Amino acid sequence: AYKTIHPKLGWLGPIACLIPVLILPYYCVIGGWVLKYLFVYLTGSGMAAVSDTYFTGFITSQFSPILWFLVFLGSTLFVVYRGVDKGIEKLSTILMPILLVLILGIAVFSLFLSHTDDSGVTRTGLQGLQVYVIPNFEGMTLKQFLVVLTDAMGQLFYSISVAMGIMITYGSYLSKQENLQKNALIIPFADTIIALLAGMAVMPACAAFNVEYTKGPGLLFVSMQTVFENMGSFGNFVGFMFYFLVFIAAITSSISILEVLTTFQIDNAISKGKTPDRKKISCIFAVVIFVV
């Protein structure tokens, strides 16, 4: 692809493939954490995860995080191993509509939550929506602004897969009749809508139950447990649906990253007149990811 732009730009291809090698191991570790929590809520033991020490105890244990990491990596490999038509496209056709329905449902549910604490103060999800969508620049310093900007750029890097080769890889599977310019506009627009809905699924719920707004693993694996606990017996079901939603987002992302590496080697073999073995190549890269 890069050589097509200019013969001297071919070296950018391997560089773009280096990013997935560094990103995917991290992705699969976090994906393993998501699977662990999904399993906990599936078995009806979600309330056990509310303890302040549960998350730390899990990620610092000797074997459990590695086991769930392997399950997630194995799930990713299974789909890529089966190929584009039978694996990636078939799974995406099923999971993407489910992702949209779940994220819409949880976002609406979160908006209409309300809770009255022991002191008689009632908080609602709509209050959290205001915090989420209305900017507050009061007292913001340049340093704080730059931190926010850096966080936003980090989100952008992961969200639309900057410099990971995913867009080029998936774009190479499109027919010549596809309008690439139109697709290039649709993708970031749809991505932003999903991201906004994801925030609406989390922030209003945190506000309704007066849970501290955090970011990263603290929000996903600690703060949300308090939210589900406050929902009573219904919290276990909502927790399961929430982590199932996160799992869909995680597995479809990790599949696309492993596919970049697999396709790169397949195309490289074809260019040398060899017959590539997708199954062997995907397994080799899965082993590399495990080692990393």
Salt bridges, closest charged atoms under 4 A:
ASP117 OD2 - ARG123 NH1 2.85
ASP151 OD2 - LYS215 NZ 3.18
GLU259 OE2 - ARG278 NH2 2.81
